Structures are given as C-alpha cells and as structure tokens.
C-alpha cells in the first residue's frame, strides 16, 4: 500500500502540455477554438493549473452537515398541512419552510398543529403579522430553537412593485422582529428572484450582499450586537459555475462583514432555479434539479430545498413532492454526499472561477454601495434594467440554438402531445411605486408560439 496511486503515469510539464495542445489544434487559434466567454463575463479555458505565486483568498468553508428541506405554501387549510408534514417526516425531511400569505390564518390552530413535529420550521411571512399574533405564536412554541421567523420586505417590494404598507412601516417591522429577544429571527435575504428573472451570477451575488448591507444599516442604531443572515439562492444547470457561486458568496460576504462591529454569521439555503425548466419533455426537469442540488451540496450550502420537477405545470401534489425528496435522499443516504467535507478542494478550475465571481461581484457591490445601496438602485429602476438586459442576452442565445434546453430547442420529441398546464393564472400585480422584477423561464416564448 506504500505505492502512490497513478504512479505508473508519467507527469507532464506545462511546456509539454502546451506543445501537445498546439499540435492537436493543427494551426487553429487557441483562444477562439478552445476558450469561451460566459454571460457572466468569465472566460473559461480547456485546462487550469495551480498558481503558486498567488495567495489563497477563497474561503472553502463547508457545514459539518447539510439538511434536506421542503417548502409548503399555507393558506387556511391546516388539516392538509398536517397530512403533508406527516408524509415528509417519513421521508426524513429535516427542515420545512412555511410560506404564509393569508392574514386570516389562525396562528393558534397553526401552532397547535405543529407541536408534535420535532423538525426545524422557518416561517416566511408575505404580510406583516400583528404583534398579538406573534405573541400568540410565542406562547404556543414548546421548543423555540426549532422555529424561525423570516421577513424580507425589500425583496417583497422587488417582487410586487410596492411595499406591503409603506417603506417606514415595513422596515420598522423587520427591526422590531430582530430586536425581540424572545424570537429567533435571522435576517432573511431572498435572492432567488434575480436568478429566476435572468440576472448573471455576479449580479445575483452583488444584489444579495448589498441588500444584506441595507439591513445591517437599519440595525446600526439598535442595541443588537449579534445577527445571523440566511441567504436563499436559486441555482441553475451550469454545474461548476453554481458551485463557485456559493463559494464566492462566502468569500466576499465574509470580507464585507469584517468591517462591522456586529458579530455576523450566515447560512445558505439553496434550491434549483425555475428559469431553465421546460414544459415540453418536462421529465428532463428531474435532471436539471438534480444537477442544481448537487451543486448546492458541493458548494457548501447549509440547507438544500428541492422543488418538484413538475412545479411549473401542476399544482403541488404528493407525487412531485415525493420525487423531489427522493432526489435528496438518494444523494444523502445512497450516494453519501453527506460524508465528504470540502470535496472541491484541489480543483483549480473551480478555484479560478470562484475567484472570478468574487472579484466581479465585489466590484458590482462597491458600485451599488457608491450609489446609495441596493434599495436605492431598486427604487430608481437600475436593478430592473440590468436584469432585463442580462435576461435578453440569455434568451437570444436560446433562440439562436447556442444555449440548449434538451427536449425544447434541441432533441425534441415531435410526436409527443403538447403538455397541458394545470396551474392557476399567474397573479398580476397592481401598479406600484416601481416596476416589479418578473421571474421568467427561458423557454416561455418558444413554448407559447
């Protein structure tokens, strides 16, 4: 066993590698033939090597364990919620996100129903709950370490085009929640909408970090001295790029928060993007979501929230939810993706693109901060313009066939019947104070033609 692995293979010097590349190219230009530039502004090369002269700046941090998660949208039917939770417990779901959008829900009945379940619950509020409701929730909680309240008013503004009440009220409510010593309230930064609307990776990262700094600024006058952030990311199909995206966020945000007197920690929630999902040959979406959650795990996300492969076609259903959880279980229980810490260590390619994303996102972040921060740019319409321009570039690549979605613009099954959509009509928001950021799938135009 003293013999090194692969000792029978002869090593090659850098010069030998380059000589072989030039020979194989047979006169073709190296740059135009083997290198390509992504929409994110990164040029990728055919091979990478360690740069011994450059100090390591990337933070390869990984959680000791990552948790599986599922999202439930709660209206008024608490009985159906209980049935869903019972099914998830059988599938070893460790975390559940409960999205609350109906103000009329009975918080008393909700918490009575949740008492038997010993898993982590994150309540995502899409409205401003009354103080008496929050106090009522607190009185029903048996294990306060299992319940977390999440509220991201600026992202709600980006989605809907308007504040829930007004800017002062919405932001003050967040500060009150965080300042409450009785409640577990991480600062929630939901960046999924930017990925799903077509923003580049540096844009997604810079928007999320600038939004986080806006929230830190709100707390500077308060007595709080320790906060935790939860970044919620959506991941696309570019496997290595999405791994690097998570690592770049960790690197740059750690650098940014080092200047504050607050003790700041953060976790990352990751889930598949909906932007690359398709209606036709929609079973392929299972492969897309699997690629995304693998990127999330290898990138070092703390919580992996999968979404159903048929979520853009059908309402939430038990089969789609079961498949989504089984994807996570196969990776965790059968493929042992939870047994290896820092599996990307030593990948020069991932290290290089992580550095590139870190530099590009930090540059964009500094630009945003120099012009008043994320909220100011959102109110002025700058964020919307940037995302629209990036999305149009991506969609033009899809239209030309240079960006491939299997089963939709290439390798189609022309004999397959057209997929029927069973979802409710998308909600159209009333005219607000800004143009909302609209999530849009790349394939929508060709599917509707």
Buried (B, 14 or more C-beta within 10 A) or exposed (E): EEEEEEEEEEEEEEEEEEEEBEEEEEEEEEEEEBEEEBBBEBEBEEEBEEEEEEEEEBBBEBBEEBBBBBBBBBEEEBEEBBEBBEBBBEBEBBBBBBBBEEEEBEBEEBBEBBEEBEBBBBBBBBBBBEEEBBEBBBEBBEEEEBBBBBBBBBBBBBBBBBBBEEBEEBBBBBBBBBEBEEBBBBBBBBBBBBBBBBBBBBBBBBBBBBBBBBBBEBBEEEEBEEBBBBBBBBBBBBBBBBBBBBBBBBBBBBBBBEEBEEEBEBBBBBBBBBBBBBBBBBEBBBEBBBBBBBBBBBBBBBBBBBBBBBBBBBEBEEEBBBBBBBBBBEBBEEEEBBEEEEBBEEBEBBBBBBBBBBBBBBEBBEEBBEEBBBBBBBBEEBBBEBBBEBBEEBBEBBEEEEBEBEBBBEEEEEEEEEBEEEEEEEEEEEEEEBBBBBBBBBBBEBBEE
